[in-house]
Each structure stands twice: as structure tokens, then as C-alpha cells.
Amino acid sequence: MSNLSKSLIVFVASLLLLSCGCFSQPSGVTSSTIPLTANDKYTVIQRGVKGKDWTICLLLPFWPVSAYGALQSVKKENGCDGLINVSSNTEFCPLPGIGYMEINIRGDAIKLENNKNKVE
């Protein structure tokens, strides 16, 4: 076997090994997912709720993934109008030939007492 083919085998094996780890990146932090003013009244119905939106990737994602989709999953699961004290992060786990991408969102679920700022 020539030196070039050995180097190519080592290079490909290294790429496969390096592609098998997951990484996470902060996506954002905000005080609220809906506009709140001093006149708005709300009740925190649950603290530390989580939601996610995910997709599988080959070269490109099979379907779009977004923080909006993650927020909608939290609202649906918890029956809330929005979140306060919000943070989100993006995780990507590449595997040989395929990858998994996920956007996570966390915060405190709130229910508005006045409906003028309610966003569906």
C-alpha cells in the first residue's frame, strides 16, 4: 500500500471519529416571548418549562427547525400564553452520513390575565 493511500485512510478515519461528537451553542436570551408592559397582569403557571424543535440532516435538513416551533410546543404542552426569563440553545449531533439538530427553549410559563397582548 502506498503512502498516499495510507494517508487517505487515516484522514477518512479521523473525519469519521471527529464527526461523532455533539456540540451545543447558545441561541439567545430574552425577558419575554410576548410584549409586556407595566399595565399587563400575568400569573406564572409553571417554572422551568422546556420545549424543542428538531430535524434530521443529511447534507441539508429534511425540514426546517426554529425557535418559534420550540415555543409553540411549550405553549401547547403547558397551556400558557408565553414565556418569561427565556433562554435557548442549538444542539447538533453529527454522525457518519447523518446528523441531528435540535433547538431547545426554556423559561417560566405565564398566563395573561388581560387578553389585549395575547399572541396566538
Buried (B, 14 or more C-beta within 10 A) or exposed (E): EEEEEEEEEEEEEEEEEEBEEEEEEEBEEEEBBBEBEEEBEBEEBBEEBEBBBBBEBEEEEEEEBEBEBBBBBBBEEBEBBBBBBBBBBBBBBBEEEEBBBBBBBBBBBBBBEEEEBEEE
